[in-house]
């Protein structure tokens, strides 16, 4: 288990657990049964909420309306709140031959309309969410949401694999979403100022290579600056690379020592249909306790 130290915690907050997973179901049709088993196990665990960090299909699964609706119904079968942030496989990569040669922006529009139609979570028991779309300048970014629980701030940030849709041709979508994400991260840290800590969920593995891509450099610089100023525990949860990892990817200004209060948790995915459980206790010395749950 990994323990992350908390400071300035509230004695009024109660211990709770949330569950994170992503990059599934991938290997079809067999993974339908495995994903149904995961849902059953999560429902028995009764977490405060669960988060799917994107890529609810492989890059070679067809991006059809029917498949999107099937996943929506799966998400709504969680007995407790389920929050979702999009991955590249369900929009940026939908122009691939194997994925059906869809227009990625049209698929993104459908995702927003289907999975983010109101300001609340999915799942049978829903919780209200604050969406960045409530700010007129960022009205289209319904997928960037925030909520609080147990004295901790939570939020999603729409960053995806396949280089975050940063490409050699028209980067209009990337530029506009990056602007929204940078403003959103500012707001998230501001909202977390009086909380015991902060947890953010996204799809992209921004730390895959030693050399940071231009698609993520501004985001990483922003996280480094704000986390250093914040001082309290920050947990960054991502998918994308399909390997369970807990590490300290951000560096202090000396570019040698790790920033101690920023922890990255990367969830399982693809062939490993598994979940990661995080216990949050704002009254304890360790704010976040992380454990894995492998599922048959």
Buried (B, 14 or more C-beta within 10 A) or exposed (E): EEEBBBEEBBEEBEEBBBBBBBBBBBBBEEBEEBBEBBBEBBBEBEBBBBBBBBBBBBBBBBBBEEBBEBBBEBBEBBBBBBBBBBBBBBBBBBBBEEBBEBEBBEBBEBBBEEBBEEEBBBBEEBBEBBBBBEBEEBEBBBBBBBBBBBBBBBBBBBBBBBBBBBEEEEBEBBEEBBBBBBBBBEBBBEBBEEBBBBBBBBBBBBBBEEEBBEBBEBBBEBBBBBBBEBEBBBBBBBBBBBEBBBEEBBBEEEEEEEBBBBBBBBBBBBEBBBBBBBBBBBBBEBBBBBEBBEBE
